[in-house]
Amino acid sequence: MTTKIAIAGAKGRMGKNLIRSGLANPHTDVVGIFDISEIGQDFLDEMGLPHEIANTREASFEIADVIIDFTSPKALFAFTESAVANKTGLVVGTTGLEEQHFNLLKQTGNSTKVFYAPNMSFGVNSFFSIARKAASYLKDFDIEIIETHHRFKKDSPSGTAIKLGEEIAEELNFSRDQFNFNRHQDQQERKKDEIGFSSIRGGNIPGEHTVIFHGENESIELTHRAFNREIFADGAIHAAIWLSKQNSGYYTYKDML
């Protein structure tokens, strides 16, 4: 049995990758696509989609089992409302979310099924566990996280970098108050128990994350590099298939693993 999926933000770079991954997967059927601007026949022809496919948000939520959203935080309010009204599953890979957005997703999970991950890559989610394990051994080392993305990325630091920091912080019993996002404003020495974040933007880099453990006379670096966006799209498609088989609730990558 195939999972009927619909893609939000279909005309964007990630949206196109999601469509291609959905069409290539034998266990999914792309039944809907929509975007903030109108979907025309030229776009359908470009992506190899039938002209009768649902091409509005309303129609897509009505017909799909799961909607995949990588658009923007502000879109979540409308998407969660439609998900609840139609009992449609929602896979969200949007980054830059704040506490209000997470509360909204968890609340939506009371009525339908919701899956959230700041990074849909299997490798990255394995990377989180590896970094935690390293942190458990290197408790006295200074920790820095460096992330690099394409010039078009709007949020900084990336959701993946923050998640990486949260995983390490949980392992070391640190709080978010010990995250340092801007040393330029601090103008003081590095605090012993803090996690520093740095962001680089340029080119067309899909994503690169490095956590560095600095000791007095040595350092250890762990790096994950994404070579294309297919890993994120494929991961989201697998998440949609998995979510379609679950009961209502709020799920993360750890649940799927």
C-alpha contacts under 8 A as a table, 3 or more apart, distances in Angstrom:
res1	aa1	res2	aa2	distance
1	M	27	H	7.05
2	T	26	P	7.49
2	T	27	H	4.59
2	T	28	T	4.91
2	T	29	D	6.27
3	T	27	H	6.23
3	T	28	T	4.65
3	T	29	D	6.03
3	T	65	D	6.40
3	T	66	V	7.60
3	T	240	A	7.60
3	T	241	I	5.88
3	T	244	S	6.78
4	K	28	T	5.86
4	K	29	D	4.81
4	K	30	V	6.00
4	K	31	V	6.03
4	K	63	I	7.75
4	K	64	A	5.00
4	K	65	D	5.06
4	K	66	V	6.54
5	I	22	G	7.75
5	I	28	T	6.71
5	I	29	D	6.08
5	I	30	V	5.06
5	I	31	V	5.92
5	I	32	G	6.77
5	I	64	A	5.15
5	I	65	D	5.88
5	I	66	V	4.95
5	I	67	I	5.71
5	I	68	I	7.25
5	I	240	A	7.47
6	A	30	V	5.80
6	A	31	V	5.75
6	A	32	G	4.25
6	A	33	I	5.28
6	A	34	F	7.92
6	A	60	S	5.97
6	A	61	F	7.63
6	A	64	A	5.90
6	A	66	V	6.51
6	A	67	I	4.84
6	A	68	I	6.30
7	I	10	A	5.63
7	I	15	G	6.54
7	I	18	L	7.03
7	I	19	I	6.92
7	I	30	V	7.87
7	I	32	G	6.40
7	I	33	I	4.73
7	I	34	F	6.48
7	I	67	I	5.93
7	I	68	I	5.14
7	I	69	D	6.53
8	A	15	G	6.84
8	A	33	I	6.07
8	A	34	F	5.28
8	A	35	D	5.96
8	A	57	R	7.74
8	A	67	I	7.01
8	A	68	I	6.09
8	A	69	D	5.09
8	A	70	F	7.03
8	A	71	T	6.86
9	G	12	G	5.78
9	G	14	M	7.91
9	G	15	G	5.45
9	G	33	I	7.67
9	G	34	F	6.01
9	G	35	D	4.42
9	G	36	I	6.92
9	G	69	D	7.12
9	G	70	F	7.04
9	G	71	T	5.71
10	A	14	M	7.63
10	A	15	G	4.08
10	A	16	K	5.83
10	A	18	L	7.93
10	A	19	I	7.34
10	A	33	I	5.74
10	A	34	F	5.66
10	A	35	D	5.60
11	K	15	G	5.75
11	K	16	K	6.12
11	K	34	F	7.98
11	K	35	D	6.44
11	K	39	I	7.99
11	K	43	F	7.93
12	G	15	G	4.94
12	G	16	K	6.17
13	R	16	K	5.40
13	R	17	N	6.51
14	M	17	N	5.08
14	M	18	L	6.17
14	M	70	F	7.12
14	M	229	R	7.22
14	M	233	A	7.27
15	G	18	L	5.06
15	G	19	I	6.26
15	G	70	F	7.46
16	K	19	I	5.10
16	K	20	R	6.29
16	K	47	M	7.61
17	N	20	R	5.15
17	N	21	S	6.15
17	N	229	R	7.04
17	N	230	E	6.35
17	N	233	A	5.92
18	L	21	S	5.10
18	L	22	G	5.94
18	L	230	E	7.98
18	L	233	A	4.88
18	L	234	D	7.32
18	L	236	A	7.75
18	L	237	I	7.38
19	I	22	G	5.05
19	I	23	L	6.09
19	I	30	V	7.22
19	I	47	M	7.57
20	R	23	L	5.19
20	R	24	A	6.12
20	R	47	M	7.51
21	S	24	A	5.08
21	S	25	N	6.14
21	S	230	E	7.44
21	S	233	A	6.23
21	S	234	D	5.77
21	S	237	I	6.99
22	G	25	N	5.35
22	G	28	T	5.91
22	G	29	D	6.77
22	G	30	V	6.11
22	G	234	D	7.90
22	G	237	I	6.33
23	L	26	P	7.61
23	L	28	T	7.13
23	L	29	D	6.77
23	L	30	V	6.42
25	N	28	T	5.72
26	P	29	D	7.83
27	H	241	I	7.42
28	T	237	I	7.86
28	T	241	I	7.27
30	V	33	I	7.84
31	V	53	I	5.83
31	V	54	A	6.28
31	V	60	S	7.21
31	V	63	I	7.17
31	V	64	A	6.42
32	G	53	I	5.68
32	G	54	A	4.41
32	G	55	N	5.75
32	G	56	T	7.61
32	G	59	A	7.51
32	G	60	S	4.81
32	G	63	I	7.64
32	G	64	A	6.98
33	I	53	I	7.55
33	I	54	A	6.31
33	I	55	N	5.02
33	I	56	T	6.80
33	I	57	R	7.60
33	I	60	S	6.65
34	F	38	E	7.68
34	F	39	I	6.70
34	F	54	A	7.91
34	F	55	N	5.04
34	F	56	T	5.01
34	F	57	R	5.66
34	F	60	S	7.49
35	D	38	E	6.60
35	D	39	I	6.94
35	D	56	T	7.54
35	D	57	R	7.75
39	I	43	F	6.64
39	I	44	L	7.61
39	I	55	N	6.29
40	G	43	F	5.52
40	G	44	L	6.66
41	Q	44	L	4.97
41	Q	45	D	6.14
41	Q	51	H	6.57
42	D	45	D	5.15
42	D	46	E	6.13
43	F	46	E	4.94
43	F	47	M	6.25
44	L	47	M	5.28
44	L	48	G	5.95
44	L	49	L	4.88
44	L	50	P	6.62
44	L	51	H	6.42
45	D	48	G	5.01
45	D	49	L	6.12
45	D	50	P	7.65
45	D	51	H	7.97
46	E	49	L	7.80
49	L	53	I	7.18
50	P	53	I	5.67
54	A	59	A	5.67
54	A	60	S	5.60
55	N	59	A	6.96
55	N	60	S	6.79
56	T	59	A	5.39
56	T	60	S	6.02
57	R	60	S	5.14
57	R	61	F	6.16
58	E	61	F	5.44
58	E	62	E	6.35
58	E	82	S	7.56
59	A	62	E	5.13
59	A	63	I	6.34
60	S	63	I	5.42
60	S	64	A	5.80
60	S	67	I	7.81
61	F	64	A	5.61
61	F	65	D	7.95
61	F	66	V	7.94
61	F	67	I	6.98
61	F	82	S	6.59
61	F	83	A	6.70
61	F	86	N	6.47
61	F	88	T	6.35
62	E	86	N	5.97
62	E	88	T	7.65
64	A	67	I	6.69
64	A	88	T	6.85
65	D	88	T	5.53
65	D	89	G	5.98
65	D	244	S	6.57
66	V	88	T	5.65
66	V	89	G	4.27
66	V	90	L	5.46
66	V	91	V	6.99
66	V	240	A	6.14
66	V	243	L	7.83
66	V	244	S	6.74
67	I	88	T	7.12
67	I	89	G	6.18
67	I	90	L	4.96
67	I	91	V	6.13
67	I	240	A	7.87
68	I	90	L	6.09
68	I	91	V	4.74
68	I	92	V	6.07
68	I	93	G	7.84
68	I	236	A	7.29
68	I	240	A	7.36
69	D	90	L	7.44
69	D	91	V	6.14
69	D	92	V	4.90
69	D	93	G	6.21
69	D	94	T	6.73
70	F	92	V	6.11
70	F	93	G	4.94
70	F	94	T	4.47
70	F	95	T	7.95
71	T	75	A	7.02
71	T	94	T	5.92
72	S	75	A	5.53
72	S	76	L	7.30
72	S	94	T	6.02
72	S	95	T	7.56
73	P	76	L	5.60
73	P	94	T	6.66
73	P	95	T	7.33
73	P	96	G	6.73
73	P	97	L	5.77
73	P	101	H	7.20
74	K	77	F	6.43
75	A	78	A	5.77
75	A	79	F	6.27
76	L	79	F	4.92
76	L	80	T	5.80
76	L	101	H	7.34
77	F	80	T	5.53
77	F	81	E	6.32
77	F	104	L	7.76
78	A	81	E	5.18
78	A	82	S	6.30
79	F	82	S	5.17
79	F	83	A	6.04
80	T	83	A	4.88
80	T	84	V	6.15
80	T	90	L	7.79
80	T	104	L	7.70
80	T	105	L	7.23
80	T	108	T	6.33
81	E	84	V	5.36
81	E	85	A	6.24
82	S	85	A	5.05
82	S	86	N	6.10
82	S	88	T	7.78
83	A	86	N	5.36
83	A	87	K	5.47
83	A	88	T	4.68
83	A	89	G	6.50
83	A	90	L	6.84
83	A	108	T	7.91
83	A	112	T	7.09
84	V	87	K	5.02
84	V	88	T	6.71
84	V	108	T	6.60
84	V	111	S	5.93
84	V	112	T	6.04
85	A	88	T	7.90
87	K	111	S	7.14
87	K	112	T	5.39
87	K	113	K	7.99
88	T	112	T	6.52
88	T	113	K	7.35
89	G	112	T	6.15
89	G	113	K	4.86
89	G	114	V	5.83
89	G	240	A	7.96
89	G	243	L	7.09
89	G	244	S	6.82
90	L	113	K	6.43
90	L	114	V	4.81
90	L	115	F	6.22
90	L	240	A	7.87
91	V	114	V	5.99
91	V	115	F	4.72
91	V	116	Y	6.02
91	V	236	A	7.14
91	V	239	A	7.11
91	V	240	A	6.26
91	V	243	L	7.95
92	V	114	V	7.69
92	V	115	F	6.15
92	V	116	Y	4.89
92	V	117	A	6.65
93	G	116	Y	6.10
93	G	117	A	5.41
93	G	118	P	5.30
93	G	119	N	6.46
93	G	120	M	6.93
93	G	236	A	7.64
94	T	97	L	7.28
94	T	118	P	6.45
95	T	118	P	5.63
95	T	155	D	7.28
95	T	158	S	7.02
95	T	159	G	5.10
96	G	155	D	5.55
96	G	156	S	7.79
96	G	158	S	7.31
96	G	159	G	6.17
97	L	100	Q	7.93
97	L	101	H	5.77
97	L	102	F	7.03
98	E	101	H	5.38
98	E	102	F	6.58
99	E	102	F	5.17
99	E	103	N	6.15
100	Q	103	N	5.11
100	Q	104	L	6.15
101	H	104	L	4.96
101	H	105	L	6.26
102	F	105	L	5.09
102	F	106	K	6.18
103	N	106	K	5.18
103	N	107	Q	6.04
104	L	107	Q	5.07
104	L	108	T	6.08
105	L	108	T	5.01
105	L	109	G	6.30
105	L	114	V	6.79
105	L	250	Y	7.11
106	K	109	G	5.01
106	K	110	N	7.07
106	K	114	V	7.68
106	K	249	G	7.56
106	K	250	Y	5.48
107	Q	110	N	5.50
107	Q	111	S	7.68
108	T	111	S	5.59
108	T	112	T	6.23
108	T	113	K	7.53
108	T	114	V	7.10
108	T	249	G	7.89
108	T	250	Y	7.76
109	G	112	T	5.08
109	G	113	K	5.19
109	G	114	V	5.48
109	G	248	S	5.81
109	G	249	G	4.10
109	G	250	Y	4.69
110	N	113	K	7.77
110	N	248	S	6.35
110	N	249	G	5.77
110	N	250	Y	7.71
111	S	248	S	6.17
111	S	249	G	7.47
112	T	247	N	7.60
112	T	248	S	4.44
112	T	249	G	6.32
113	K	243	L	6.98
113	K	246	Q	7.20
113	K	247	N	6.41
113	K	248	S	4.14
113	K	249	G	4.80
113	K	250	Y	6.15
113	K	251	Y	7.71
114	V	243	L	7.59
114	V	248	S	7.45
114	V	249	G	6.13
114	V	250	Y	4.88
114	V	251	Y	6.02
115	F	239	A	7.44
115	F	243	L	6.99
115	F	250	Y	5.99
115	F	251	Y	4.65
115	F	252	T	5.57
115	F	253	Y	7.83
116	Y	250	Y	7.75
116	Y	251	Y	6.42
116	Y	252	T	5.29
116	Y	253	Y	7.41
117	A	120	M	5.98
117	A	252	T	5.94
117	A	253	Y	6.20
118	P	159	G	5.28
118	P	160	T	5.52
118	P	163	K	7.41
119	N	124	V	7.00
119	N	125	N	7.49
119	N	159	G	7.51
119	N	160	T	5.86
119	N	232	F	6.82
120	M	124	V	7.68
120	M	125	N	7.66
120	M	231	I	7.40
120	M	232	F	4.87
120	M	233	A	7.38
120	M	234	D	7.98
120	M	235	G	4.87
120	M	236	A	5.69
120	M	253	Y	7.82
121	S	124	V	5.24
121	S	125	N	6.38
121	S	231	I	5.54
121	S	232	F	5.15
121	S	234	D	7.97
121	S	235	G	5.49
122	F	125	N	5.26
122	F	126	S	6.21
122	F	231	I	7.93
122	F	235	G	6.76
123	G	126	S	5.08
123	G	127	F	6.03
123	G	224	H	7.66
124	V	127	F	4.68
124	V	128	F	6.41
124	V	224	H	6.66
125	N	128	F	5.21
125	N	129	S	7.00
125	N	253	Y	7.28
126	S	129	S	5.33
126	S	130	I	6.46
127	F	130	I	5.00
127	F	131	A	6.08
127	F	224	H	7.13
128	F	131	A	5.20
128	F	132	R	6.26
128	F	164	L	5.81
128	F	167	E	6.56
129	S	132	R	5.10
129	S	133	K	6.26
129	S	167	E	7.84
130	I	133	K	5.12
130	I	134	A	6.26
131	A	134	A	5.06
131	A	135	A	6.12
131	A	164	L	7.68
131	A	167	E	7.91
131	A	168	I	6.70
131	A	211	V	7.56
131	A	222	L	7.38
132	R	135	A	5.04
132	R	136	S	6.30
132	R	167	E	6.24
132	R	168	I	5.07
132	R	171	E	6.07
133	K	136	S	5.19
133	K	137	Y	6.84
134	A	137	Y	5.34
134	A	138	L	6.18
135	A	138	L	4.92
135	A	139	K	5.85
135	A	168	I	6.31
135	A	171	E	7.05
135	A	172	L	7.21
136	S	139	K	5.96
136	S	171	E	6.56
136	S	172	L	6.97
138	L	141	F	5.47
138	L	213	F	7.27
139	K	172	L	7.13
140	D	215	G	7.47
141	F	213	F	5.50
141	F	214	H	5.20
141	F	215	G	4.84
141	F	216	E	7.87
142	D	192	K	6.86
142	D	193	D	7.34
142	D	194	E	7.44
142	D	195	I	7.43
142	D	212	I	7.90
142	D	213	F	5.55
142	D	214	H	4.88
142	D	215	G	6.49
143	I	194	E	7.11
143	I	195	I	5.21
143	I	196	G	6.53
143	I	211	V	6.97
143	I	212	I	5.67
143	I	213	F	4.80
143	I	214	H	6.33
144	E	195	I	5.66
144	E	196	G	4.64
144	E	197	F	5.99
144	E	198	S	7.83
144	E	211	V	5.72
144	E	212	I	5.15
144	E	213	F	6.72
144	E	214	H	7.95
145	I	161	A	6.86
145	I	165	G	7.47
145	I	195	I	7.31
145	I	196	G	6.03
145	I	197	F	4.87
145	I	198	S	6.34
145	I	209	H	7.22
145	I	210	T	5.68
145	I	211	V	4.44
145	I	212	I	6.30
146	I	161	A	7.58
146	I	197	F	5.88
146	I	198	S	4.77
146	I	199	S	5.93
146	I	200	I	7.75
146	I	209	H	5.86
146	I	210	T	5.20
146	I	211	V	6.45
147	E	157	P	7.17
147	E	158	S	7.08
147	E	161	A	6.47
147	E	197	F	7.89
147	E	198	S	6.38
147	E	199	S	5.08
147	E	200	I	6.25
147	E	207	G	7.34
147	E	208	E	5.60
147	E	209	H	4.51
147	E	210	T	6.38
148	T	199	S	5.90
148	T	200	I	4.58
148	T	201	R	5.82
148	T	202	G	7.77
148	T	205	I	7.19
148	T	207	G	5.79
148	T	208	E	5.09
148	T	209	H	6.59
149	H	153	K	6.68
149	H	200	I	6.45
149	H	201	R	5.16
149	H	202	G	6.45
149	H	203	G	7.85
149	H	204	N	7.25
149	H	205	I	5.06
149	H	206	P	5.85
149	H	207	G	4.84
149	H	208	E	6.66
150	H	153	K	5.95
150	H	201	R	5.49
150	H	202	G	4.85
150	H	203	G	5.11
150	H	204	N	4.37
150	H	205	I	4.54
150	H	206	P	6.22
150	H	207	G	7.40
151	R	201	R	4.99
151	R	202	G	4.34
151	R	203	G	5.64
151	R	204	N	6.64
153	K	156	S	7.91
153	K	201	R	7.63
155	D	158	S	6.03
155	D	159	G	7.93
156	S	159	G	7.89
156	S	199	S	6.57
157	P	161	A	6.33
157	P	162	I	6.86
157	P	181	F	7.82
157	P	197	F	7.11
157	P	198	S	7.07
157	P	199	S	5.78
158	S	161	A	5.18
158	S	162	I	6.44
158	S	199	S	7.95
159	G	162	I	5.13
159	G	163	K	6.09
160	T	163	K	5.00
160	T	164	L	6.04
160	T	209	H	7.96
161	A	164	L	4.99
161	A	165	G	6.20
161	A	197	F	7.77
161	A	209	H	6.79
162	I	165	G	4.98
162	I	166	E	6.12
163	K	166	E	4.92
163	K	167	E	6.18
164	L	167	E	5.25
164	L	168	I	6.39
165	G	168	I	5.21
165	G	169	A	5.93
165	G	179	F	7.84
165	G	195	I	7.01
166	E	169	A	4.94
166	E	170	E	6.01
166	E	176	R	7.49
167	E	170	E	5.23
167	E	171	E	6.40
168	I	171	E	5.09
168	I	172	L	6.32
169	A	172	L	5.10
169	A	173	N	5.71
169	A	174	F	4.56
169	A	175	S	6.39
169	A	176	R	7.67
170	E	173	N	5.01
170	E	174	F	6.15
170	E	175	S	7.65
171	E	174	F	7.76
174	F	178	Q	6.53
174	F	193	D	7.79
174	F	194	E	7.99
175	S	178	Q	5.62
175	S	179	F	7.65
176	R	179	F	5.39
177	D	180	N	8.00
178	Q	193	D	6.87
178	Q	194	E	4.71
178	Q	195	I	6.31
179	F	194	E	5.75
179	F	195	I	4.94
179	F	196	G	6.04
179	F	197	F	7.55
180	N	183	R	6.77
180	N	194	E	6.73
180	N	195	I	6.02
180	N	196	G	4.74
180	N	197	F	6.22
181	F	196	G	6.23
181	F	197	F	5.21
181	F	198	S	7.04
182	N	185	Q	6.02
182	N	186	D	7.03
182	N	197	F	7.64
183	R	186	D	4.87
183	R	187	Q	6.44
183	R	188	Q	7.89
184	H	187	Q	6.02
190	R	194	E	7.84
191	K	194	E	5.92
202	G	205	I	7.05
205	I	208	E	7.60
205	I	227	F	7.76
206	P	226	A	5.84
206	P	227	F	6.48
206	P	228	N	5.74
206	P	229	R	6.09
207	G	225	R	6.18
207	G	226	A	5.31
207	G	227	F	7.71
208	E	223	T	7.24
208	E	224	H	5.79
208	E	225	R	4.48
208	E	226	A	6.15
209	H	223	T	5.62
209	H	224	H	5.38
209	H	225	R	6.61
210	T	221	E	6.65
210	T	222	L	5.52
210	T	223	T	4.27
210	T	224	H	6.52
211	V	221	E	5.81
211	V	222	L	5.39
211	V	223	T	6.58
212	I	219	S	6.89
212	I	220	I	5.76
212	I	221	E	4.47
212	I	222	L	6.53
213	F	219	S	5.47
213	F	220	I	5.15
213	F	221	E	6.38
214	H	218	E	6.39
214	H	219	S	4.41
214	H	220	I	6.66
215	G	218	E	5.09
215	G	219	S	5.50
226	A	229	R	7.28
226	A	231	I	7.58
228	N	231	I	6.77
229	R	232	F	5.46
229	R	233	A	6.47
230	E	233	A	5.00
230	E	234	D	5.84
231	I	234	D	5.23
231	I	235	G	5.99
232	F	235	G	5.10
232	F	236	A	6.19
233	A	236	A	5.13
233	A	237	I	6.27
234	D	237	I	5.12
234	D	238	H	6.28
235	G	238	H	5.15
235	G	239	A	6.15
236	A	239	A	4.90
236	A	240	A	6.17
237	I	240	A	5.06
237	I	241	I	6.36
238	H	241	I	5.14
238	H	242	W	6.17
239	A	242	W	5.04
239	A	243	L	5.90
239	A	256	M	7.48
240	A	243	L	5.03
240	A	244	S	6.11
241	I	244	S	5.35
241	I	245	K	7.10
242	W	245	K	5.66
242	W	246	Q	7.05
242	W	256	M	7.20
243	L	246	Q	5.23
251	Y	254	K	7.98
251	Y	255	D	6.10
251	Y	256	M	7.80
252	T	255	D	5.51
252	T	256	M	6.88
253	Y	256	M	5.11
253	Y	257	L	6.14
254	K	257	L	5.10
